[in-house]
């Protein structure tokens, strides 16, 4: 049985994304930039928590709380990628969904 909704237009949603959808897309862009630059980020910030927005590191701290405090309300929370740069070398950078659902870092 297929449910039809007359009040919901998927095509309209894709043509006019919500702010949440735009911010999530930005988070994935930030993740891809982070993965591409992981070697240099790891050299400089290992063991620290960093916030990535618009393909730039915007804040660095010892904890995520420190980083969020430094960011304040300058950037939408849904779009900023806040991640711990591990002490050891990394071979796979998790996607935002991996962090939310606590999926293992390596598959």
GUTI-92869 format. One record per atom (N, C-alpha, C, CB): y, x, z. Coordinates in pm, whole numbers, padded with zeros to 5 digits, always signed. Glycine has a CB too. Layout:
BEGIN
YXZ;...
This chain:
BEGIN
-00119+00084+00000;+00000+00000+00000;+00125+00089+00000;+00000-00095+00122;+00214+00065-00092;+00338+00140-00103;+00451+00054-00049;+00366+00183-00251;+00529+00115+00040;+00644+00040+00094;+00765+00067+00008;+00673+00080+00242;+00832-00034-00025;+00956-00021-00100;+01072-00049-00007;+00959-00115-00223;+01171+00038-00015;+01293+00017+00064;+01407-00004-00032;+01322+00137+00160;+01469-00114-00019;+01583-00146-00106;+01712-00080-00057;+01602-00298-00115;+01715-00043+00072;+01836+00012+00131;+01841+00165+00125;+01848-00033+00274;+01744+00228+00062;+01734+00373+00063;+01720+00424-00080;+01615+00420+00150;+01813+00507-00124;+01813+00560-00260;+01794+00712-00254;+01945+00524-00335;+01673+00758-00283;+01642+00901-00276;+01729+00980-00374;+01493+00925-00306;+01745+00930-00492;+01827+01000-00592;+01970+01020-00542;+01828+00922-00723;+02025+00921-00480;+02161+00931-00426;+02166+01039-00316;+02208+00795-00369;+02063+01044-00234;+02058+01143-00127;+02055+01284-00185;+01935+01119-00039;+01978+01308-00290;+01972+01441-00349;+02102+01478-00420;+01856+01449-00447;+02169+01382-00477;+02298+01411-00542;+02410+01431-00441;+02335+01298-00638;+02398+01367-00325;+02500+01374-00220;+02435+01413-00088;+02576+01238-00205;+02400+01540-00072;+02330+01580+00050;+02417+01560+00175;+02287+01725+00040;+02351+01532+00284;+02420+01515+00412;+02463+01652+00464;+02328+01443+00516;+02557+01658+00556;+02594+01787+00615;+02475+01860+00676;+02702+01767+00721;+02384+01785+00738;+02265+01848+00796;+02183+01918+00687;+02178+01742+00869;+02163+01849+00573;+02086+01909+00463;+02155+02034+00410;+02067+01807+00350;+02286+02030+00399;+02361+02146+00350;+02349+02263+00449;+02509+02110+00329;+02356+02233+00578;+02345+02338+00679;+02205+02398+00682;+02381+02283+00817;+02102+02316+00666;+01965+02368+00661;+01947+02458+00539;+01862+02252+00659;+02003+02418+00426;+01995+02502+00307;+02064+02635+00333;+02060+02430+00185;+02177+02632+00402;+02250+02754+00437;+02165+02843+00528;+02384+02719+00506;+02091+02781+00621;+02006+02857+00710;+01897+02932+00631;+01942+02764+00816;+01840+02867+00531;+01739+02933+00449;+01801+03045+00366;+01670+02832+00358;+01923+03026+00316;+01993+03134+00244;+02015+03252+00337;+02129+03084+00188;+02057+03224+00460;+02079+03330+00558;+01950+03403+00589;+02139+03273+00687;+01840+03328+00599;+01709+03390+00625;+01670+03483+00512;+01602+03282+00645;+01692+03440+00388;+01657+03523+00273;+01741+03651+00272;+01676+03446+00142;+01870+03639+00302;+01956+03757+00309;+01908+03850+00418;+02103+03716+00334;+01873+03794+00535;+01822+03872+00648;+01697+03949+00606;+01791+03780+00770;+01604+03882+00539;+01480+03946+00496;+01508+04060+00397;+01386+03843+00432;+01602+04038+00304;+01636+04141+00206;+01698+04264+00270;+01732+04083+00102;+01770+04245+00381;+01842+04355+00447;+01777+04397+00578;+01987+04313+00472;+01651+04357+00598;+01585+04381+00726;+01581+04528+00765;+01446+04328+00721;+01559+04619+00670;+01550+04760+00705;+01680+04810+00769;+01518+04843+00581;+01792+04782+00705;+01920+04830+00761;+01957+04755+00889;+02032+04814+00659;+01924+04626+00897;+01951+04549+01020;+01865+04603+01133;+01922+04397+00998;+01739+04632+01103;+01649+04684+01205;+01697+04819+01257;+01507+04697+01149;+01744+04906+01168;+01794+05037+01210;+01913+05025+01306;+01835+05119+01087;+01998+04929+01279;+02122+04916+01356;+02111+04827+01480;+02231+04861+01266;+02029+04720+01473;+02030+04619+01578;+01896+04597+01647;+02076+04490+01522;+01801+04687+01634;+01670+04661+01693;+01680+04632+01842;+01578+04779+01670;+01605+04528+01883;+01606+04486+02023;+01721+04393+02058;+01612+04605+02111;+01806+04364+01964;+01921+04275+01987;+01900+04141+01918;+02052+04340+01936;+01976+04042+01961;+01977+03911+01897;+02099+03907+01805;+01981+03794+02003;+02079+03864+01681;+02189+03858+01586;+02204+03715+01533;+02165+03956+01469;+02326+03683+01492;+02355+03555+01428;+02399+03584+01285;+02466+03474+01506;+02333+03519+01189;+02365+03538+01048;+02426+03409+00995;+02238+03579+00966;+02542+03423+00931;+02608+03310+00865;+02673+03362+00739;+02714+03242+00959;+02656+03291+00630;+02717+03326+00502;+02682+03469+00462;+02868+03309+00509;+02556+03505+00485;+02501+03635+00447;+02574+03751+00514;+02509+03652+00297;+02616+03729+00639;+02679+03833+00720;+02636+03817+00865;+02833+03829+00707;+02630+03927+00936;+02604+03919+01079;+02737+03890+01147;+02539+04052+01134;+02742+03776+01217;+02867+03731+01279;+02874+03759+01428;+02883+03584+01255;+02760+03777+01493;+02759+03805+01637;+02631+03879+01673;+02772+03675+01720;+02641+03963+01775;+02527+04040+01825;+02531+04034+01977;+02529+04188+01773;+02414+04023+02038;+02409+04022+02184;+02270+04056+02233;+02451+03885+02238;+02258+04059+02365;+02127+04087+02426;+02041+03962+02434;+02145+04147+02566;+02106+03844+02437;+02033+03717+02446;+02092+03618+02345;+02039+03658+02591;+02015+03515+02317;+02064+03410+02227;+02185+03340+02289;+01952+03308+02196;+02184+03322+02421;+02298+03257+02487;+02426+03338+02467;+02271+03240+02637;+02416+03471+02476;+02533+03557+02451;+02585+03538+02309;+02497+03705+02476;+02493+03532+02215;+02531+03519+02075;+02597+03384+02050;+02408+03536+01983;+02538+03275+02102;+02598+03143+02083;+02736+03136+02148;+02506+03033+02140;+02751+03200+02264;+02882+03201+02331;+02985+03276+02246;+02871+03267+02471;+02942+03386+02185;+03034+03462+02099;+03072+03382+01974;+02970+03596+02059;+02979+03304+01921;+03008+03224+01802;+03101+03108+01832;+02878+03172+01742;+03089+03053+01953;+03170+02936+01988;+03143+02821+01893;+03319+02971+01986;+03248+02755+01849;+03235+02642+01757;+03277+02678+01615;+03317+02525+01806;+03276+02807+01582;+03324+02852+01451;+03232+02811+01335;+03341+03003+01451;+03102+02797+01364;+03004+02770+01259;+02913+02656+01304;+02920+02898+01227;+02862+02577+01208;+02772+02467+01246;+02640+02523+01298;+02747+02373+01125;+02596+02475+01412;+02473+02525+01475;+02352+02513+01384;+02447+02450+01603;+02346+02409+01302;+02229+02389+01217;+02220+02493+01106;+02232+02251+01157;+02330+02557+01071;+02329+02651+00959;+02318+02796+00997;+02450+02632+00879;+02354+02828+01120;+02350+02967+01166;+02206+03005+01197;+02441+02987+01291;+02167+03122+01155;+02034+03173+01190;+02051+03273+01303;+01963+03238+01066;+01996+03241+01419;+01998+03331+01534;+01856+03380+01554;+02053+03259+01664;+01840+03513+01552;+01706+03570+01559;+01708+03703+01632;+01647+03588+01417;+01599+03729+01703;+01581+03857+01770;+01532+03959+01669;+01480+03845+01889;+01599+04073+01662;+01553+04182+01577;+01454+04261+01662;+01674+04273+01524;+01327+04262+01625;+01227+04325+01711;+01243+04475+01723;+01090+04294+01658;+01185+04528+01829;+01186+04674+01851;+01102+04745+01745;+01134+04708+01992;+00987+04685+01710;+00897+04745+01612;+00934+04699+01471;+00750+04709+01644;+00885+04774+01372;+00910+04735+01233;+00847+04599+01205;+00854+04840+01137;+00910+04524+01115;+00864+04390+01080;+00824+04389+00933;+00975+04284+01109;+00715+04318+00906;+00668+04308+00768;+00687+04169+00711;+00523+04348+00759;+00716+04071+00797;+00741+03934+00750;+00847+03872+00839;+00609+03849+00753;+00951+03821+00777;+01056+03751+00851;+01021+03602+00849;+01198+03777+00788;+01018+03538+00968;+00980+03397+00971;+01085+03308+00906;+00957+03352+01114;+01040+03197+00852;+01132+03096+00802;+01181+03013+00920;+01065+03006+00695;+01297+02947+00909;+01347+02866+01020;+01244+02766+01073;+01470+02791+00976;+01164+02706+00988;+01062+02611+01035;+00958+02682+01121;+00993+02543+00915;+00926+02808+01089;+00831+02884+01171;+00883+02898+01313;+00805+03022+01109;+01014+02921+01325;+01072+02939+01457;+01075+02808+01533;+01212+02996+01446;+01103+02699+01466;+01111+02568+01530;+00975+02523+01579;+01169+02464+01433;+00872+02539+01494;+00739+02491+01528;+00653+02599+01593;+00670+02439+01405;+00711+02716+01618;+00643+02827+01682;+00514+02866+01609;+00613+02792+01825;+00522+02867+01476;+00408+02911+01397;+00393+03061+01412;+00424+02873+01248;+00273+03113+01395;+00256+03259+01406;+00337+03331+01300;+00108+03297+01394;+00384+03451+01333;+00469+03527+01242;+00393+03576+01119;+00530+03646+01315;+00265+03602+01134;+00187+03647+01019;+00076+03546+00992;+00128+03788+01044;+00057+03517+00866;-00044+03418+00829;-00171+03485+00784;+00007+03326+00719;
